[in-house]
Amino acid sequence: MNEHFKSIILQNTGASSLFEKEVIQELWSGYGKIIRVALKNSTLDSVVVKHVQLPKRHNHPRGWNTDIGHQRKLKSYEVETTWYELYSKNSMARLPKCFAIESQHDETLIVLEDLDKAGFPLRKQNVTWQDIETCLEWLAQFHASYLGKVPNGLWEVGTYWHLETRPQELEILQDKALKNAAVAINKKLNSCNFKTFVHGDAKLANFCFSENGQVAGVDFQYVGGGCGMKDVAYFVGSCLNESDCERLESKLLDTYFTHLHKALGKKNEALENEWRPLYRVAWADFHRFLKGWSPSHWKINTYSERITAEVIKNIQ
């Protein structure tokens, strides 16, 4: 980290000095890293710094080394800075406070609250029903916070798998029926009357848990406009096997909408009546991306195939 960025962290935390404690993770495709930075003589013990550095050469883990992918990632970091600058303070759902944002040349620094120190030190790979409900409540609060808002400066259509940003994956998709229905699925999902901001990458790995069962969300590169069912379907697929996805489908949706109405302060039946049937459409939309991007991915299963076939049949 250069001296200018170090000075920005010191100025915004009141620390007298700092040192890089650990690399939490490398950013996708070599675009930088997330670092925990320890502070001295500050009210904060540490901060988490997202340090974006544009790579000299693209190195995508699955070989998608294209300008389309590069431009999508560039925009995603611009979106994230805009999110923290303009929108994040309005979220009912818990997320990290942002202390500073700074860009210089081909580098960007986002200085964030260390959620581990704030009481959210747990990351989970296996979840209980209570964990799932807590995350669904987080999503409901997030969606309620931005219902009807216009995503200026964010993705017009949120999520990293949005059809218009994934032409190559669609081009090589071998499932002809799904390929032919992709535009109709996209239109159905994105022409709903009730729109909010979606997180856009609401997988289990992007939730931080507390010891007493609370949760906070991170990673807002793909936040943008859309139907909340996108986040719900994607989250469910990230933490349940196919039999549980099917068995618990109604319970998952009932739980989400209960929390959504509570967060809105009243029951919005029109919204629920529009969004609930779009859950499976959202599932099929992500399935379309996955089958083009990584045809052997573990998330491609009989439940997803059956739901998608049903959506295609009803959407034509």
Backbone hydrogen bonds, N-H to C=O, Kabsch-Sander energy under -0.5 kcal/mol:
donor,donor_aa,acceptor,acceptor_aa,energy
6,K,2,N,-2.0
7,S,3,E,-2.4
8,I,4,H,-1.8
9,I,5,F,-2.0
10,L,6,K,-2.3
11,Q,7,S,-2.7
12,N,8,I,-2.0
13,T,9,I,-1.0
13,T,10,L,-0.6
14,G,10,L,-1.8
15,A,10,L,-0.6
16,S,40,K,-2.7
17,S,40,K,-0.8
19,F,38,A,-1.8
21,K,19,F,-0.7
21,K,36,R,-2.2
22,E,36,R,-1.4
24,I,22,E,-0.7
24,I,34,I,-2.4
25,Q,34,I,-1.4
27,L,32,G,-2.6
30,G,27,L,-1.6
31,Y,28,W,-0.7
33,K,51,H,-2.1
34,I,25,Q,-3.0
35,I,33,K,-0.5
35,I,49,V,-2.9
36,R,22,E,-2.9
37,V,35,I,-0.6
37,V,47,V,-3.0
38,A,19,F,-2.4
38,A,36,R,-0.5
39,L,45,D,-2.6
40,K,17,S,-2.3
43,T,13,T,-0.5
47,V,37,V,-2.1
48,V,112,L,-2.6
49,V,35,I,-3.3
49,V,47,V,-0.5
50,K,48,V,-0.5
50,K,110,I,-2.7
51,H,33,K,-2.8
51,H,49,V,-0.8
52,V,50,K,-0.7
52,V,108,T,-2.8
53,Q,31,Y,-1.7
53,Q,51,H,-0.6
54,L,106,D,-1.8
59,N,29,S,-0.7
63,G,60,H,-1.8
65,N,63,G,-1.8
66,T,64,W,-1.6
70,H,66,T,-2.1
71,Q,67,D,-3.0
72,R,68,I,-2.1
73,K,69,G,-2.1
74,L,70,H,-2.5
75,K,71,Q,-2.5
76,S,72,R,-2.0
77,Y,73,K,-1.8
78,E,74,L,-1.7
79,V,75,K,-3.1
80,E,76,S,-1.9
81,T,77,Y,-1.9
82,T,78,E,-2.2
83,W,79,V,-2.9
84,Y,80,E,-2.2
85,E,81,T,-2.2
86,L,82,T,-2.9
87,Y,82,T,-0.6
87,Y,83,W,-2.0
88,S,83,W,-2.4
90,N,87,Y,-2.1
91,S,88,S,-1.7
92,M,141,Q,-0.5
99,F,97,K,-0.5
99,F,111,V,-3.0
100,A,111,V,-1.2
102,E,109,L,-2.3
104,Q,107,E,-2.7
107,E,104,Q,-1.8
108,T,52,V,-2.1
109,L,102,E,-3.3
110,I,50,K,-2.0
111,V,100,A,-3.0
112,L,48,V,-3.2
112,L,110,I,-0.6
113,E,97,K,-2.6
114,D,46,S,-0.6
115,L,113,E,-1.0
118,A,114,D,-1.4
119,G,116,D,-1.1
120,F,115,L,-2.9
122,L,209,F,-2.6
132,I,128,T,-2.0
133,E,129,W,-2.9
134,T,130,Q,-2.3
135,C,131,D,-2.0
136,L,132,I,-2.5
137,E,133,E,-2.4
138,W,134,T,-2.0
139,L,135,C,-2.5
140,A,136,L,-2.5
141,Q,137,E,-2.6
142,F,138,W,-2.5
143,H,139,L,-2.9
144,A,140,A,-2.4
145,S,141,Q,-1.6
146,Y,142,F,-0.8
146,Y,143,H,-0.7
147,L,144,A,-0.7
148,G,195,K,-3.2
149,K,146,Y,-2.1
152,N,150,V,-2.0
154,L,151,P,-1.9
155,W,223,V,-1.8
158,G,225,G,-2.9
159,T,222,Y,-2.3
160,Y,200,G,-1.4
162,H,159,T,-0.8
165,T,162,H,-1.6
166,R,163,L,-1.8
170,L,166,R,-1.6
171,E,167,P,-2.2
172,I,168,Q,-1.7
173,L,170,L,-0.9
176,K,174,Q,-1.2
179,K,175,D,-2.6
180,N,176,K,-2.7
181,A,177,A,-1.3
182,A,178,L,-0.9
182,A,179,K,-0.7
185,I,181,A,-2.7
186,N,182,A,-2.5
187,K,183,V,-2.6
188,K,184,A,-2.6
189,L,185,I,-2.2
190,N,186,N,-2.0
191,S,187,K,-1.0
195,K,193,N,-0.7
196,T,226,G,-2.7
198,V,224,G,-3.3
203,K,201,D,-2.0
206,N,203,K,-2.0
207,F,204,L,-1.9
208,C,216,A,-3.1
209,F,122,L,-3.1
210,S,214,Q,-2.4
213,G,210,S,-1.3
216,A,208,C,-2.3
217,G,94,R,-2.3
218,V,206,N,-2.2
223,V,220,F,-0.7
224,G,198,V,-1.6
225,G,155,W,-1.8
226,G,196,T,-1.6
230,K,227,C,-1.8
231,D,228,G,-0.5
232,V,228,G,-1.7
233,A,229,M,-2.9
234,Y,230,K,-2.1
235,F,231,D,-2.7
236,V,232,V,-2.6
237,G,233,A,-2.3
238,S,234,Y,-1.0
238,S,235,F,-0.9
239,C,235,F,-0.6
239,C,236,V,-1.2
240,L,236,V,-1.6
245,C,241,N,-2.4
246,E,242,E,-1.9
247,R,243,S,-2.7
248,L,244,D,-2.6
249,E,246,E,-0.8
252,L,248,L,-3.1
253,L,249,E,-2.1
254,D,250,S,-2.8
255,T,251,K,-2.4
256,Y,252,L,-2.4
257,F,253,L,-2.7
258,T,254,D,-2.0
259,H,255,T,-2.0
260,L,256,Y,-2.4
261,H,257,F,-2.6
262,K,258,T,-1.7
263,A,259,H,-2.4
264,L,260,L,-2.2
265,G,261,H,-1.0
266,K,261,H,-1.1
268,N,266,K,-0.5
269,E,267,K,-0.8
272,E,268,N,-2.1
273,N,269,E,-2.8
274,E,270,A,-1.5
275,W,271,L,-3.1
276,R,272,E,-2.6
278,L,275,W,-1.3
279,Y,275,W,-0.5
279,Y,276,R,-1.4
281,V,277,P,-0.6
282,A,278,L,-2.7
283,W,279,Y,-1.9
284,A,280,R,-2.3
285,D,281,V,-2.1
286,F,282,A,-2.0
287,H,283,W,-2.1
288,R,284,A,-2.1
289,F,285,D,-1.5
290,L,286,F,-2.7
291,K,287,H,-2.4
292,G,288,R,-1.1
292,G,289,F,-0.6
293,W,289,F,-2.6
294,S,290,L,-2.8
297,H,294,S,-2.5
300,I,297,H,-1.7
301,N,299,K,-0.9
305,E,301,N,-2.4
306,R,302,T,-2.6
307,I,303,Y,-2.6
308,T,304,S,-2.4
309,A,305,E,-2.3
310,E,306,R,-2.0
311,V,307,I,-2.4
312,I,308,T,-2.8
313,K,309,A,-2.2
314,N,310,E,-1.9
315,I,311,V,-1.5
316,Q,312,I,-1.1
